[in-house]
Amino acid sequence: MVTFLPSRPGRLADVPAFTRTIGGAESNVACALAAAGHTVRWISRVGADGFGDHLVEAIGAYGVDTSAVRRDADGRPTGVYFRTATDRSTTAHEVAYYRAGSAASAMSPRTMDLADLWSGRVLHLSGITAALSDDCLALMRELSERRAGRPLLSFDVNHRPALWRDDSGPRVLLDLARGADLVFVGDDEAAQLWDLHSPEAIREALPEPAVLVVKAGANGATAFVRDPGTGTGTGTGTGAATGTGAGIGTGAGNGAGTGTADSAVDTVTSVPALAVDVVAPVGAGDAFAAGFLSATLRDLPTEARLRHGHLTAAAVLTDAGDVSAPPARAHADRLAALDDAAWAGLRLGPGWTSGAVEPGQRQEAVPAS
């Protein structure tokens, strides 16, 4: 969808002007993956309007294949939203969605081509799409069914209370997550949705995904990875398709084995977040998912996947928009390969993704205070 960013901090009522850009969880992931060098297709519906033109052109400019995007022929517009400059998790944050009746809300099993959606090694979906309409929910339920031939299904819970028309969100999002192979969820989301207050409790409620990533913001992220040959779930994994409606602890890379509710055996890995000089706090979750997925497509170890998630998130946090170019692969690989002490000492600020500064200089590797 099209996003309007405020020209200054403050309430929506007090912001005099906005800058048009692109947004939307799945398209954010698609752009970041394409910028990281992967073959990516974005699959959606947009209006036959100027905002639809802008969205397709801007996303395509990142190198994303937009050939499967459909234009709505029945007058439904492209979805838009306005937001404030504050952190989404704070009470000061405001967002105004204009997505009801949008072109994307008309996505359904009838209007979307399964061959397109299954065309990549990974299909990435978001809980936002499920909230847009009954048709969108039907599509999401069909895509989350476990069946032969389905690509690895990645699902970001992405709970947006303002989009849900009733109180079905917690149940629906839990069901969709249980159908996925890889799930991203914030610890704050799990607490709000399901009254779950630890990574272990979330894993107990979600034993089905082969990989569960619990994000804890500035406290890092934890990945539960089912050991081969145990537990339930299916899925197969230089490309990804994204379908769209428009570490816990203090040690880096510490792993341990644990059992889940269905007797599967997990390897648990936690990686602390980086110290970041934040410019804008929105979009980091999508970027984290993109970084983790990029490292997954490259078959990197779990610790490296988490670190790449943190690095890609830091690229967005140190830029004003929802989508920012990730660091060059060699640059990110070098930082992801640091030992625990050096990783803990990184502090990233605006401009760090260029790789033009060296460790010990302010924008890349100043020891955190």
C-alpha positions as CSV (number, residue, x, y, z in Angstrom):
1,M,0.0,0.0,0.0
2,V,1.0,3.6,-0.2
3,T,2.3,5.1,3.0
4,F,2.3,8.8,4.0
5,L,5.1,9.8,6.4
6,P,4.8,12.9,8.6
7,S,6.9,15.9,7.9
8,R,7.4,16.4,11.6
9,P,6.7,14.8,15.0
10,G,3.3,15.2,16.6
11,R,-0.3,14.2,16.4
12,L,-1.8,13.4,13.0
13,A,-4.0,16.4,13.6
14,D,-1.0,18.7,14.0
15,V,1.1,17.4,11.0
16,P,0.8,19.9,8.2
17,A,2.2,17.8,5.4
18,F,3.2,14.2,4.5
19,T,5.6,12.5,2.1
20,R,4.3,9.7,-0.1
21,T,6.3,6.5,-0.1
22,I,5.6,2.7,-0.2
23,G,4.7,0.6,2.7
24,G,3.0,-2.7,3.7
25,A,4.6,-5.6,5.5
26,E,4.9,-8.0,2.6
27,S,6.1,-5.4,0.1
28,N,8.7,-4.2,2.6
29,V,10.1,-7.7,2.9
30,A,10.0,-8.1,-0.8
31,C,12.0,-4.9,-1.4
32,A,14.6,-5.7,1.2
33,L,15.1,-9.3,-0.1
34,A,15.5,-8.0,-3.7
35,A,18.0,-5.3,-2.6
36,A,19.9,-8.1,-0.9
37,G,20.3,-9.9,-4.2
38,H,17.5,-12.5,-4.2
39,T,14.9,-13.1,-6.9
40,V,11.6,-11.9,-5.5
41,R,8.1,-11.7,-6.8
42,W,5.4,-9.6,-5.1
43,I,1.9,-10.8,-5.6
44,S,-1.0,-8.5,-4.8
45,R,-3.9,-6.4,-6.1
46,V,-3.8,-2.7,-6.5
47,G,-6.3,-0.1,-7.9
48,A,-6.3,1.1,-11.4
49,D,-5.3,4.5,-10.2
50,G,-2.2,6.7,-9.7
51,F,-1.4,5.3,-6.3
52,G,-1.4,1.8,-7.9
53,D,0.9,3.0,-10.6
54,H,3.3,4.5,-8.0
55,L,3.3,1.3,-5.9
56,V,4.0,-1.0,-8.7
57,E,6.7,1.2,-10.2
58,A,8.4,2.0,-6.8
59,I,8.5,-1.7,-5.7
60,G,9.7,-2.7,-9.1
61,A,12.5,-0.2,-8.9
62,Y,14.0,-2.3,-6.0
63,G,14.3,-5.2,-8.5
64,V,11.1,-7.0,-7.4
65,D,9.1,-8.8,-10.1
66,T,5.6,-7.2,-10.1
67,S,4.3,-9.1,-13.1
68,A,1.8,-11.0,-11.0
69,V,0.2,-7.9,-9.5
70,R,-3.4,-7.5,-10.6
71,R,-5.2,-4.3,-11.3
72,D,-8.7,-4.0,-9.9
73,A,-11.3,-3.5,-12.7
74,D,-14.2,-2.8,-10.4
75,G,-13.2,0.6,-9.1
76,R,-11.6,-0.5,-5.8
77,P,-8.8,1.9,-4.9
78,T,-5.2,1.3,-3.8
79,G,-5.0,1.1,0.0
80,V,-3.2,4.0,1.8
81,Y,-2.3,4.8,5.4
82,F,-0.9,7.7,7.4
83,R,1.2,7.4,10.5
84,T,3.0,9.5,13.1
85,A,6.7,9.4,13.6
86,T,6.5,7.7,17.0
87,D,7.3,4.1,17.9
88,R,4.3,1.8,17.1
89,S,4.5,0.2,20.6
90,T,3.9,3.6,22.4
91,T,0.6,5.1,23.2
92,A,1.6,8.3,21.3
93,H,1.7,6.4,18.0
94,E,-1.2,7.0,15.6
95,V,-2.1,5.3,12.4
96,A,-5.0,6.0,10.0
97,Y,-5.7,3.1,7.7
98,Y,-7.8,3.5,4.5
99,R,-7.9,-0.1,3.4
100,A,-11.6,-1.1,3.8
101,G,-12.9,-1.8,0.3
102,S,-9.4,-1.5,-1.3
103,A,-8.3,-3.5,-4.2
104,A,-6.2,-5.7,-2.0
105,S,-9.2,-6.5,0.2
106,A,-10.7,-8.3,-2.9
107,M,-8.0,-11.0,-2.9
108,S,-9.5,-14.4,-2.5
109,P,-8.9,-18.0,-3.6
110,R,-10.8,-17.1,-6.8
111,T,-8.8,-14.0,-7.7
112,M,-5.3,-15.2,-6.9
113,D,-3.3,-17.7,-9.0
114,L,-1.9,-20.5,-6.8
115,A,0.8,-21.2,-9.4
116,D,2.1,-17.7,-8.9
117,L,2.0,-18.0,-5.1
118,W,3.8,-21.3,-5.2
119,S,6.5,-20.1,-7.6
120,G,9.3,-19.5,-5.1
121,R,11.2,-21.5,-2.6
122,V,9.6,-19.4,0.1
123,L,6.1,-17.9,0.3
124,H,6.0,-15.1,2.9
125,L,2.6,-14.0,4.3
126,S,1.5,-11.6,7.0
127,G,-1.4,-11.6,9.5
128,I,-2.3,-8.1,8.2
129,T,-3.8,-9.7,5.1
130,A,-6.1,-11.9,7.1
131,A,-7.7,-8.8,8.7
132,L,-8.6,-7.0,5.5
133,S,-11.7,-9.0,4.5
134,D,-13.4,-12.4,4.6
135,D,-12.1,-13.1,1.2
136,C,-8.6,-12.4,2.2
137,L,-9.0,-14.6,5.3
138,A,-10.3,-17.4,3.1
139,L,-7.2,-17.0,0.9
140,M,-4.9,-17.1,3.9
141,R,-6.5,-20.2,5.3
142,E,-6.1,-22.0,1.9
143,L,-2.4,-21.0,1.7
144,S,-1.7,-22.2,5.3
145,E,-3.1,-25.7,4.6
146,R,-0.3,-28.2,4.8
147,R,-0.2,-30.1,1.5
148,A,2.3,-31.6,-1.0
149,G,4.1,-29.2,-3.2
150,R,3.7,-26.1,-1.0
151,P,6.9,-24.0,-0.7
152,L,8.3,-23.2,2.7
153,L,5.6,-21.0,4.2
154,S,6.9,-18.0,6.2
155,F,4.3,-16.1,8.4
156,D,4.8,-12.9,10.3
157,V,2.0,-12.5,12.9
158,N,2.0,-8.7,12.4
159,H,-1.0,-8.0,14.7
160,R,-2.7,-4.7,13.8
161,P,-5.7,-4.3,16.2
162,A,-7.1,-1.3,14.2
163,L,-7.6,-3.5,11.1
164,W,-9.7,-6.3,12.8
165,R,-13.4,-5.9,12.5
166,D,-14.2,-8.2,15.4
167,D,-12.5,-10.1,18.2
168,S,-11.5,-13.1,16.1
169,G,-7.9,-11.9,15.6
170,P,-6.2,-13.9,18.4
171,R,-7.8,-17.2,17.3
172,V,-7.3,-16.6,13.6
173,L,-3.7,-15.6,13.9
174,L,-2.9,-18.6,16.1
175,D,-4.5,-20.9,13.5
176,L,-2.6,-19.4,10.6
177,A,0.7,-19.5,12.6
178,R,0.2,-23.2,13.3
179,G,-0.1,-23.8,9.6
180,A,3.3,-22.2,8.7
181,D,6.8,-23.7,8.6
182,L,8.5,-20.5,9.8
183,V,6.8,-18.0,12.1
184,F,7.9,-14.5,13.3
185,V,6.1,-13.1,16.4
186,G,7.0,-10.3,18.8
187,D,6.9,-11.0,22.5
188,D,4.6,-8.0,22.9
189,E,2.2,-9.4,20.3
190,A,2.1,-12.8,21.9
191,A,1.3,-11.2,25.3
192,Q,-1.5,-9.1,23.8
193,L,-3.0,-11.8,21.6
194,W,-2.6,-14.9,23.6
195,D,-1.5,-13.9,27.2
196,L,1.8,-15.7,26.6
197,H,4.7,-14.1,28.4
198,S,7.9,-16.0,27.6
199,P,9.5,-17.5,24.5
200,E,9.0,-21.0,25.9
201,A,5.3,-20.4,26.5
202,I,4.9,-19.2,22.9
203,R,6.7,-22.3,21.6
204,E,4.4,-24.5,23.7
205,A,1.4,-22.8,22.1
206,L,3.0,-23.1,18.6
207,P,4.7,-26.5,18.3
208,E,3.9,-27.0,14.6
209,P,6.3,-24.6,12.8
210,A,9.7,-26.1,12.2
211,V,11.2,-22.7,13.1
212,L,9.7,-20.1,15.5
213,V,11.4,-16.7,15.9
214,V,10.4,-14.7,19.0
215,K,11.4,-11.0,18.7
216,A,11.9,-8.9,21.8
217,G,12.8,-5.6,20.3
218,A,15.9,-4.1,21.9
219,N,16.3,-7.3,24.0
220,G,17.1,-9.4,20.9
221,A,15.5,-12.5,19.4
222,T,15.3,-16.2,20.1
223,A,14.9,-18.9,17.4
224,F,13.4,-22.4,18.2
225,V,14.5,-24.7,15.4
226,R,13.1,-28.3,15.4
227,D,15.8,-30.9,15.1
228,P,15.4,-33.0,11.9
229,G,13.3,-36.1,12.3
230,T,11.2,-34.8,15.3
231,G,7.9,-33.1,15.6
232,T,5.2,-32.2,13.1
233,G,5.0,-29.9,10.0
234,T,5.9,-29.9,6.4
235,G,7.6,-27.6,3.9
236,T,10.5,-27.3,1.4
237,G,12.8,-24.5,1.0
238,T,17.4,-18.1,-4.9
239,G,13.8,-17.0,-4.8
240,A,10.9,-16.0,-2.7
241,A,7.4,-14.9,-3.3
242,T,5.5,-12.5,-1.0
243,G,1.8,-12.4,-1.0
244,T,0.2,-9.3,0.4
245,G,-2.9,-7.2,1.0
246,A,-1.7,-4.3,-0.8
247,G,17.0,-12.2,21.6
248,I,15.9,-13.0,24.7
249,G,18.8,-13.2,27.2
250,T,22.2,-11.6,27.2
251,G,24.5,-14.0,25.5
252,A,25.1,-13.9,21.7
253,G,24.3,-17.1,19.9
254,N,23.8,-19.2,22.9
255,G,22.0,-22.5,22.1
256,A,20.3,-25.2,24.1
257,G,18.0,-28.2,23.4
258,T,14.5,-28.3,24.6
259,G,11.3,-30.3,24.0
260,T,8.0,-28.8,22.8
261,A,4.4,-29.7,23.5
262,D,4.3,-32.4,20.8
263,S,7.6,-34.0,22.0
264,A,9.6,-32.4,19.2
265,V,13.2,-31.5,20.1
266,D,14.3,-27.9,19.5
267,T,17.7,-26.2,19.3
268,V,17.2,-22.8,20.9
269,T,19.4,-19.9,19.9
270,S,19.3,-16.4,21.2
271,V,21.1,-13.3,19.8
272,P,21.0,-9.9,21.5
273,A,19.9,-6.9,19.5
274,L,22.4,-4.2,18.4
275,A,22.8,-0.8,19.9
276,V,21.3,1.6,17.3
277,D,20.9,5.3,17.0
278,V,17.3,5.3,15.9
279,V,16.0,7.7,13.3
280,A,12.6,6.1,12.8
281,P,11.2,3.1,14.7
282,V,8.7,1.8,12.1
283,G,9.5,-1.1,9.7
284,A,12.1,-2.8,11.7
285,G,10.1,-6.0,12.1
286,D,9.6,-6.5,8.4
287,A,13.3,-5.8,7.9
288,F,14.2,-8.4,10.5
289,A,12.1,-11.0,8.7
290,A,13.8,-10.1,5.4
291,G,17.3,-10.5,6.9
292,F,16.4,-13.8,8.5
293,L,14.8,-15.1,5.3
294,S,17.8,-14.0,3.2
295,A,20.2,-15.9,5.5
296,T,17.7,-18.9,5.4
297,L,17.8,-18.9,1.6
298,R,21.6,-18.9,1.8
299,D,21.4,-21.9,4.3
300,L,23.4,-20.0,6.9
301,P,23.4,-21.3,10.6
302,T,20.7,-20.1,12.9
303,E,22.9,-17.6,14.8
304,A,23.9,-16.0,11.5
305,R,20.2,-15.8,10.5
306,L,19.3,-14.0,13.7
307,R,22.3,-11.6,13.3
308,H,21.4,-10.8,9.7
309,G,17.8,-10.1,10.9
310,H,19.2,-7.6,13.4
311,L,21.5,-6.0,10.9
312,T,18.7,-5.6,8.3
313,A,16.5,-4.1,11.0
314,A,19.2,-1.7,12.0
315,A,19.3,-0.5,8.4
316,V,15.7,0.6,8.6
317,L,16.0,2.0,12.2
318,T,18.7,4.3,11.1
319,D,16.7,5.7,8.1
320,A,13.5,7.7,7.9
321,G,11.4,5.4,5.7
322,D,9.7,2.0,6.1
323,V,12.1,0.5,3.5
324,S,15.8,1.0,3.4
325,A,18.6,-0.6,1.4
326,P,20.3,-3.3,3.5
327,P,24.1,-3.3,3.8
328,A,26.0,-5.0,1.0
329,R,26.2,-8.8,1.5
330,A,29.9,-8.8,2.2
331,H,29.6,-6.0,4.7
332,A,26.8,-7.8,6.5
333,D,28.6,-11.1,6.5
334,R,31.6,-9.5,8.0
335,L,29.6,-8.0,10.9
336,A,27.5,-11.2,11.4
337,A,30.8,-13.2,11.7
338,L,32.1,-11.1,14.6
339,D,32.8,-12.8,17.9
340,D,30.3,-12.2,20.8
341,A,32.3,-9.4,22.4
342,A,32.7,-7.5,19.1
343,W,29.0,-8.0,18.3
344,A,28.0,-6.7,21.7
345,G,30.3,-3.6,21.1
346,L,28.7,-2.6,17.8
347,R,26.8,0.7,17.7
348,L,25.1,1.6,14.4
349,G,24.0,5.0,13.3
350,P,22.8,6.7,10.1
351,G,25.0,5.9,7.1
352,W,26.5,2.7,8.5
353,T,25.1,0.5,5.6
354,S,27.5,2.1,3.2
355,G,30.4,0.3,4.8
356,A,32.6,3.4,4.3
357,V,33.6,3.6,8.0
358,E,35.8,1.2,9.8
359,P,35.5,-0.5,13.2
360,G,36.2,2.0,15.9
361,Q,34.5,4.9,14.1
362,R,31.2,6.3,15.3
363,Q,28.8,5.0,12.7
364,E,29.7,1.4,12.7
365,A,31.5,0.0,15.6
366,V,31.7,2.3,18.6
367,P,31.5,0.3,21.8
368,A,28.0,0.7,23.3
369,S,27.8,2.8,26.3
